[in-house]
Amino acid sequence: MIARTFVSMESPGAKRAGAGGRPCQGLYYAPEGERPRVAMIATHYQIDFSEHYLADMMAERGIGFLGWNTRFRGYEPLFTLDHAVVDIGVGVRWLREVAGVEQVVLLGNSGGGSLMAAYQAQAVEPVIQGARDLAPAPGLDDLSAGDGFVSVAAHLGRPDVLTAWMDASVVDEDDPTQTDPQLDLFNPDNGPPFTAEFVARYRAAQVERNHRITAWAEKELSRVTAAGYFDRHFSVSRTWADPRMVDPTLEPTNRPPGRCYRGSTEVANRGDRGIGGETTLRNWLNMWSLSQSQCRAESHLAKVRVPSLVINADADCGVFPSDADSIYDAIGTKDKRRVDLPGDHYFLEPAGARDGVADLIAQWVAEHFDTNPVR
């Protein structure tokens, strides 16, 4: 039997809301009647991880699991990295001080990979700055480091994945129907298959689009603050357009061709939902900008010097083997392992894929830590 405990905590600088809710909330999973010596904590930038698909599975294997949410769950346009890592620290301390866990393994799943890497880096070698015009979050320099790090189907950060997915053909951010046909992934004159020359031009134009939005956001922020405003909202369209989503010959895997996380890539790219789609000037600079954001994993991963496991899903249609390679290469420890497993992004398919992930993680944890429970 699995015991599930609701955990609700205040955070330094973020107290209980007037309606009653606390900023940090999650569920802790553990075998009934046992105290695990090792537990994992999983958090995302804005997705609710309290019922993460691995939670029960890890508890069944004798490893505690805290599916943890920061104050930004569902509020991504308000995200600031310094406050998020402080909120993660609240969860880590709860595991050690309340749940009685001896070792904590940070689980970086999907977008959570770069976030948990940033947490570990800040805990061992503080580098994260406060958001623009704001003091650093209280507690930022008082974090409890993790003892292990696991990356599952993760990418290199919010600016990196957005830029890799954003449509390079967009020429007018206020009118997504205005595009450069020579850079249009869905113009049959360009492919697929796409030539190396086309992909190189496309990738350069994606980076340029990110920088273009950053330059506009900087200028616009100066304008609105001069007028007495703190921020303003804007939207970013057409962000389901990674060439690999269209051309399966690019970085071949077992992923379905022409698909992204929202179905048909071409349809999704013209839809109303995409990462970074709803943002603000400050949020863009804090989270999505290649040149300004602290939410990029590589520099943080260099400070991850604990045992590490990197898992790549071989049928993922949004995160690719090169992402796992880059994460593995950037991790600062020599005690690291990289594994490919069958499955889509969340290992919903094929049948038994999630068991394969849970078994691998449990075996790896047992190789590095004492997993005998305290009864």
N, C-alpha and C positions, 0 to 999 in steps of 0.2 A: 504494500500500500504506500501511496505517496501522500505526504502531508504538505499542504499548500498554506502559506502564511502571508497574509496581506501586510505589506510594509509601507508606511506612510510617514514621511519625515520632512521637517523643515531643513533649510539649507542656510549657510551663512549669507546674510543679505537678502534672503527670501523667506518670509514667514508665512504662517497659515493665512489663507485668503479669508475675506469676510464671510463668504458663503460656506467656509469650513474646510475646503480642500487644502492639502499641503502640496508644495511644489514638486517634491520627489515622491514617486509612488511606484510600487512594483509588487511582484509575487515571488516568494521564496519557496523552492521545491526541495524536499529532502525525504529520504526514506522514513516512513513512520517509525518512531521510537529510536531513531539513531541520530547521532550528531556527526555529519561528515567532517573529515579533516580537511578536505579540499572542496572548494566551491568555485563555480564560474559566475561571472557577471557579464551580462550582455546589454548594451545600450545603443541607441541610434540617434541621429540628429533630430528626427522628429516623428519617426514611426514608433508606435506602441510595441515594445518588446516584452511586456509583462507576461504574455502567453506565448512566448517564443516556442517554435516547434521542437527545439531540442530540450526544453526544460524538463518535461516528464521523463524523456528518454535518458538524460544524464542522471536524474535522480534514481531511476530504476537501476542504473549501473553504479550507484553508491556515491555519486558526486553531486554535491549541492548545486543549485542553480538559482541565481537571482535575476529574473527578467526585470530590468530597471528602466525607469523613465525619468528624464530630467524635466525641468520646468518648461521645456520647449516642445514636448510631445504635442503634435498637432498645431504648433505655432512657429513653424520654420521661419517665416519672415521676421521674427523677433530674435532669431538665434544670435548669440555671442559665445564664442568658444571658451572664454575665461569662466563665465558663469556655468557653462555646461560641464566642464571638467571638475569644478567644485561640487556640482550636484552628483557626478559620478563618484567622487570621493566620499560623499555621504553614504552611498551604497556600499563601497568597499569597507568603510569603517564599521558599518552595521554588521557585515559578514564577520569581521574579526571580533568585534566587541560584544555583539548580541548573539549571533548564531554560533559563535565559538569556533569559527573556521581557522585553521592554521596556515593554509596556503590559499591564495586567491589567484585564479586564472582569468585573465581578461579575454573575453570573446569578442572579436571584431568581425561581425557578420555584415556583408554588403557595405552600405555606407558607414556602418559602425566601425569598419576596419581603421580608417584614418582617424576617427574620433577616439577610439581606444588607444591608438598609437600616440596621439597627442596627450592623452591623460598620462600614460606611462612616462613620456618624455618630460612632462611638467613635474611629475612626482620625483624624478631622479635628477633632473638638471633643468630648473625652471627657465623657460624661454618665452612663454605666452604673454602677450601684452594685453592690456585692457582694450576694449573697443574704442573706436575713434571718439574723442571728446568725453570719454567716461573713465572714471577711476577703475583700476583692476578690481575684479571681484574679491570680496573678503574671503579669506581662506585659500587663495590661489597658491600660496607658497607653503601650504600645510596639507599635503596629500600623501596618502599611504600607497606606495608602489605595489603593483602586482608582482606575483612570483612566476607567472607564466603568461604566454601570449599565444592565442590561436586566431588565425585569420581564415574565414570561410567565405568563399565567393565574394571577396572584397576587391575594391578598386583603390586607386591612389589618392582619392580625395574629391570633395565636391567640385572645385574648379576644374580638376582634371577630367572627371567623368562627364560633366556638363559640356566641356569643350569638345571632347571626343564624340559626343552625341549631337551637338548642335548643327543645324543646317547651315553649311557654309555659303549657300547660294542666296541667302537673305541679304537684300541691299537696303531695305528700309524697315527699321525696327517698329515703326508705327503702322506699317502695312505689310503683313507677311505674304501677301500675294505677289509682291514685287521681288522678283528673283533674277539671278544671273543664270540663263539657261546653260551656259558652259560649265557651271558648277552644280547643276541640278542632278542629284542622284537618281531621280526618277525620269529623267530625260533619256529615252532609249538610245539617243545618239552618243551618250557617254558610257553606256554599258548597262548592266553588267555583262561580262566581266569588265572590271575597271583596270586601266593600265596603271603602271607604276607612276607614270608622269601625272595622270589625273589625280591619283591618290595624294601625291606630294603637293600638288596645287590645292587640293581640297583641304588637306590638313593645315596648310599654311593659312588658308582663308578662314578656317575655324578659329585658329589662334588670333588672327586679326579681328574677327568679330568679337571675341571676348575682350580684347584690348580696346576696341572701339566703344563697346558698352561701358567699360571702366572709365574711359576718358570722358564720355558724356555724363556718367554718374558723378564724377568728381566735379565737373563744371556745374551740373544741375544742383548738387548739394550746396555748393558755394552760393548759388543764386537763391535757393529757398531759405537757407539759414540767414542770409543777409536780409531777407524779408521777414524774419522772425519765426520761421518754421523750423522744426527739428528734422523732418524727413518727408518723403512722399513715396507713394506706391507706384509701381509700373509693372508691365508684364514682358516676358520674353517668350516668343513664339517659336514653333518648329524646332523642337529639341529631341526628336527621335530620328536621327539621320546620320548615324555612324555608318560608313561604307561597309563595315563588316556585317551590319544587319541586313544589307541588301545583296552583297556578293559573298557567298560562302567559300569562294576560293581564297579569300583574304583571311589569313590565320585560320586554316581549316580546323573544325572541331565537329562534334556530333550535334551541334545546334541546328534547329530547323531554319531553312533559308527564308529570307524576307520577313522575319518576325522579330518583334521586340517585346518588352514586357506587357505592352498593351495591345498585342495582336499584330495585325498587318502593319509593317513599318510605314508604308506609304500613307495608310489611313490615319494611323496614330500621329504622324508628323503634321497632319493638317487638322488634328483634333484640338481639344481645349484643355488637355492635361499633359503636363510634362514637368520634369525637374526644373527648378528655377523659374517656373512659369509665373508665379506670384511672388514678387519680391519688393524691396524698397531700395532706395539709394544706399543706405547704410548697410542693409542686409547684403546687397550685391557686393559691396566692398569687403564686408566681413567674411562672407561665405563663398561667393562664386567667382571672384576676380582672380585670374591667374597671377597678377602682379601684386595683389594686396592681401589676399586671404591667408589666414594662418591654418586653414583647413586642408592643407596639402600634406600628404603622409610622409614623403621621403625623408625630410629632415628630422621628423619625429621618430621614424622607424630606426634611424641610426642610433638613437638612444635606447632602443629596446634591446637590453643586454641580458634578458632572462630566456630560458628555454622557450622555443617558438615553433609552432606548427602552422604551415600554410597549406590550405586545401583549396583546390580548384575544381569547379564543377564542369565536366567536359561537354555539357550540352547547354551551357549558359548562353543566352542570346544578348546579354548586355555587358557582361564582364568576361574577359578573355584570358587565355593562358599567359599572354604577355603581362597582364596585370599581376597575376600570381608570381611570375618571374621577377618583376620589378620589386614587388613587396619582399620576396625572399632575398633578393640581392641587397636591398636597402636595410634589412634588419641587422642590428649591430652585434648580435651574438654569433658565435660559431656553433652553438648547440641549436641547430635549426633543421627543419625537415620540410620538404615540399612534396605534396601528393596530389595526383589527379584521381577523382572519383566520378563514377557515372551519375549524372543527374542534371536537372535544370537548376535555375538560380536558387530556389528554395528546396531542391531535392524532392519535389513532389512526385517526379517520375525519374526513372522507372520504379516499379514496385520494389520496396525494400531499400531504396536509396538512402533514406534517412537513418535507417538502422546501420547502414554502412558508415555513415558519418559519425554517428554516436559511438559505434564500436571502435573506430579509429581513434577518436578523441579520448575515450576511456582508456584504451590501451596505452596511448601516449602519456596520459596523466599518470597512470600506474607506473610507467617506466621512470618518471621523474619525481614523484611524490609518494608519501605514505598514504594510501587510500583506505587503510583499515579503519572502520568507523568506531566512534566512541559510543558504546551502548549504555 
